Amino acid sequence: MNNPLAAILGFTDLLLENPEVPGSAREDLQIILQETQRTKDIVQDLLSFARQRPVQRELVRVNAVLRQTIKLRSYDFASHGVEVKEEFEETLPSALGDSQQLQQVFLNILNNAYDAVQEAGQRGQIKIHTRRQGEAIEVAITDNGKGIADPQRIFDPFYTTKQAGKGTGLGLSICYGIVRAHGGEIQCWNNENGAGSTFVVRIPVATEGALSAAAAKEVGR
């Protein structure tokens, strides 16, 4: 299904670049472009939900993955006045997991936090805190947005708090599956002060055996 959707997007783009297309038709083409892209996103989310690939285990520096993820949205944060505060424990041990999948989890949570503070109509702030908690690495992402109507359902497939036409309700379900596949847990709640919500992800610390295996792999390269 992605191929015909890509064709529609491509030809619509070409028509929009044509200066001879009248204004009324351009408005219709913009709607076609927008809705086709939304359909493409839904298809991609469905594929990701149905075909979650196995975790490719390696040593992961969680702080580094978070910093890389923040950079992906840095322009949007800066241009819309959203302040991002990093409170990272710099002595965190490594986790054993899939850095790409964990980045997908963090990016999805950041995207939701960004949308929440935008909808709240106030100066947005997103705080990202990392620490070691026992035998787990804990990542807490807190925003001062509008909060979540039903946090208990936020990880259910197809449940969404976004406006109609935005989001598929699968992103956080995919995140839940990824974190569970890592042997971790993910939670969400509304902040006590009534401003915004907090997502917490906990991933197990890499064992001594995993660290030794990774070191041996590096030597063998």
C-alpha positions as CSV (number, residue, x, y, z in Angstrom):
1,M,0.0,0.0,0.0
2,N,3.0,2.3,0.5
3,N,3.9,2.3,-3.2
4,P,0.6,3.8,-4.5
5,L,0.5,6.3,-1.6
6,A,4.0,7.4,-2.4
7,A,2.9,7.9,-6.1
8,I,0.0,10.0,-5.0
9,L,2.3,12.1,-2.8
10,G,4.8,12.5,-5.6
11,F,2.4,13.6,-8.3
12,T,0.6,15.9,-5.9
13,D,3.9,17.6,-5.1
14,L,4.5,18.0,-8.8
15,L,1.2,19.6,-9.4
16,L,1.7,22.0,-6.5
17,E,5.0,23.1,-8.1
18,N,3.2,23.9,-11.3
19,P,2.6,27.7,-11.3
20,E,-0.4,27.3,-13.8
21,V,-2.5,25.4,-11.2
22,P,-5.2,27.9,-9.9
23,G,-5.5,28.8,-6.2
24,S,-8.7,26.9,-5.6
25,A,-7.2,23.7,-7.0
26,R,-4.0,24.2,-4.9
27,E,-6.1,24.2,-1.7
28,D,-7.6,20.9,-2.7
29,L,-4.2,19.5,-3.6
30,Q,-2.9,20.5,-0.2
31,I,-5.7,18.6,1.4
32,I,-4.9,15.6,-0.7
33,L,-1.2,15.8,0.2
34,Q,-2.0,16.1,3.9
35,E,-4.5,13.3,4.1
36,T,-2.4,11.0,1.9
37,Q,0.6,11.6,4.3
38,R,-1.6,10.8,7.2
39,T,-2.8,7.6,5.6
40,K,0.9,6.7,5.0
41,D,1.7,7.3,8.6
42,I,-1.2,5.1,9.8
43,V,0.0,2.3,7.5
44,Q,3.5,2.6,8.8
45,D,2.3,2.5,12.4
46,L,0.2,-0.6,11.7
47,L,3.2,-2.3,10.2
48,S,5.4,-1.4,13.1
49,F,2.8,-2.6,15.6
50,A,2.3,-5.9,13.8
51,R,6.0,-6.6,12.9
52,Q,8.0,-5.5,15.9
53,R,11.5,-6.9,15.2
54,P,13.5,-8.7,17.8
55,V,15.7,-6.7,20.1
56,Q,19.3,-6.4,18.7
57,R,21.1,-6.5,22.0
58,E,24.2,-4.4,22.5
59,L,25.6,-2.1,25.2
60,V,23.7,1.1,25.2
61,R,24.6,4.4,26.8
62,V,21.2,5.8,27.6
63,N,22.2,9.4,28.1
64,A,23.9,9.4,24.6
65,V,20.7,8.0,23.0
66,L,18.6,10.6,24.7
67,R,20.9,13.5,23.6
68,Q,20.8,12.2,20.1
69,T,17.0,12.0,20.2
70,I,16.6,15.5,21.6
71,K,18.7,16.8,18.7
72,L,16.1,15.4,16.3
73,R,13.5,17.8,17.7
74,S,15.8,20.7,18.7
75,Y,14.6,23.0,15.9
76,D,10.9,22.5,16.7
77,F,11.6,23.0,20.4
78,A,13.6,26.2,19.9
79,S,11.3,27.7,17.3
80,H,8.2,27.2,19.4
81,G,9.7,28.3,22.7
82,V,9.8,24.9,24.3
83,E,12.5,24.7,27.0
84,V,14.2,21.3,27.4
85,K,16.0,20.8,30.7
86,E,18.4,17.8,30.9
87,E,19.1,16.4,34.4
88,F,21.3,13.5,33.6
89,E,23.3,11.3,36.0
90,E,26.6,11.2,34.1
91,T,27.8,8.0,35.9
92,L,25.0,5.8,34.6
93,P,26.1,2.2,33.7
94,S,25.3,0.8,30.3
95,A,22.1,-1.0,29.5
96,L,21.8,-4.0,27.3
97,G,19.4,-3.4,24.5
98,D,18.6,-2.0,21.0
99,S,19.7,1.7,20.7
100,Q,17.4,2.3,17.7
101,Q,14.4,0.9,19.4
102,L,15.0,2.8,22.6
103,Q,15.4,6.0,20.5
104,Q,12.0,5.3,19.0
105,V,10.6,5.1,22.5
106,F,12.2,8.3,23.7
107,L,11.2,10.2,20.5
108,N,7.6,9.1,20.7
109,I,7.4,10.3,24.3
110,L,9.1,13.6,23.4
111,N,6.7,14.1,20.5
112,N,3.7,13.6,22.9
113,A,5.2,16.0,25.4
114,Y,5.7,18.6,22.7
115,D,2.1,18.2,21.4
116,A,0.8,18.5,25.0
117,V,2.6,21.7,25.8
118,Q,1.6,23.2,22.5
119,E,-2.1,22.4,23.1
120,A,-1.8,23.9,26.6
121,G,-1.2,27.3,25.1
122,Q,1.5,28.3,27.5
123,R,5.3,28.5,27.6
124,G,6.3,24.8,27.3
125,Q,8.9,23.0,29.4
126,I,10.1,19.4,29.1
127,K,12.4,18.0,31.8
128,I,14.3,14.8,31.2
129,H,15.9,13.2,34.2
130,T,18.1,10.0,34.3
131,R,19.3,8.1,37.3
132,R,20.2,4.6,38.4
133,Q,17.5,3.0,40.4
134,G,18.6,-0.3,41.9
135,E,19.4,-2.6,38.9
136,A,17.6,-0.4,36.4
137,I,18.3,2.8,34.5
138,E,15.4,5.2,35.0
139,V,14.4,7.9,32.5
140,A,11.7,10.3,33.5
141,I,10.3,12.8,31.0
142,T,8.0,15.4,32.5
143,D,6.1,18.2,30.7
144,N,3.9,21.1,31.8
145,G,1.2,20.5,29.2
146,K,-2.5,19.8,29.5
147,G,-2.1,16.3,31.1
148,I,-3.7,13.0,30.0
149,A,-7.4,12.3,30.4
150,D,-7.0,8.6,31.2
151,P,-3.4,7.6,32.0
152,Q,-4.4,4.0,32.7
153,R,-5.3,3.6,29.0
154,I,-2.5,5.5,27.4
155,F,-0.7,2.3,26.3
156,D,-3.8,0.6,24.9
157,P,-3.7,0.1,21.1
158,F,-5.7,2.8,19.2
159,Y,-6.2,4.9,22.3
160,T,-5.2,8.5,21.6
161,T,-5.7,11.9,23.4
162,K,-4.9,13.9,20.3
163,Q,-7.4,15.7,18.1
164,A,-9.2,13.9,15.4
165,G,-6.9,13.4,12.4
166,K,-3.8,13.5,14.5
167,G,-2.1,10.3,15.6
168,T,-3.1,6.7,15.2
169,G,-3.1,5.6,18.9
170,L,-0.4,3.0,18.2
171,G,2.8,4.9,19.0
172,L,2.8,4.4,22.7
173,S,1.5,0.8,22.4
174,I,4.6,0.1,20.2
175,C,6.7,1.8,22.9
176,Y,5.2,-0.4,25.6
177,G,6.1,-3.5,23.6
178,I,9.6,-2.3,23.0
179,V,10.3,-1.6,26.7
180,R,8.8,-4.9,27.8
181,A,10.9,-6.7,25.2
182,H,13.9,-5.1,26.9
183,G,12.8,-6.6,30.3
184,G,11.8,-3.1,31.4
185,E,8.7,-1.2,32.3
186,I,7.0,2.1,31.2
187,Q,4.6,4.1,33.3
188,C,2.7,7.3,32.9
189,W,0.8,9.6,35.3
190,N,-0.5,13.2,35.6
191,N,1.6,15.5,37.8
192,E,0.3,16.3,41.3
193,N,0.4,20.0,40.7
194,G,-2.1,19.6,37.8
195,A,0.3,20.7,35.2
196,G,1.3,18.1,32.6
197,S,2.3,14.5,32.9
198,T,5.3,12.3,33.5
199,F,6.5,9.2,31.6
200,V,9.0,6.9,33.3
201,V,11.0,4.2,31.4
202,R,13.1,1.7,33.3
203,I,15.6,-0.5,31.5
204,P,17.7,-3.2,33.3
205,V,21.4,-2.4,33.8
206,A,23.7,-4.6,31.7
207,T,25.0,-7.6,33.7
208,E,28.7,-8.4,34.3
209,G,28.4,-11.2,31.8
210,A,27.0,-8.9,29.1
211,L,29.8,-6.4,29.8
212,S,32.4,-9.2,29.5
213,A,30.9,-10.5,26.3
214,A,30.8,-7.0,24.8
215,A,34.5,-6.4,25.7
216,A,35.5,-9.8,24.2
217,K,33.6,-8.8,21.0
218,E,35.5,-5.6,20.8
219,V,38.8,-7.4,21.2
220,G,37.9,-9.8,18.4
221,R,37.2,-7.1,15.9
